[in-house]
Amino acid sequence: MARDAPSIDAYGDGGFRLSGEWYAGSLVIVADQPQVWPVVAFADLTVESLAPVFVAGRAEVEFLLLGVGARNAQPPRAIREALLVAGMGLEFMDTPAAARLYNVLTSEGRRLATALIAV
């Protein structure tokens, strides 16, 4: 299946450059479609904040790649459990590492959702 996933060209200064276009703030990318994500800090992470991922469902999302900000931290238990119930995996790391890994995984054709807290 052909993919049209945007590439993350740059990150930092409070946003991301995807395929040449600047997005201020945090981002969620589901079904290769980026959208502004209102999560500003790790403390803002909730199951509800990840609604676009859950709406897409298992057919579209194999796992969530979560960039948790400048420093790695384990997401809240409620998020981990909700993803498990939905049949989706979770990979979490600091946002710079997640931004780099995103490009590798999309080039491999992996079906993932990505949520990145801006740094």
Buried (B, 14 or more C-beta within 10 A) or exposed (E): EEEEBBEBBEBEEEBBBBEEEEBEBBBBBBBBEBEEBEBEEBEEBBBEBBEBBBEBEEEBBBBBBBBBBEEBEEBBEEBBEBBEEBEBEBBBBBBBBBBEBBBEBBEEEBBBBBBBBBB
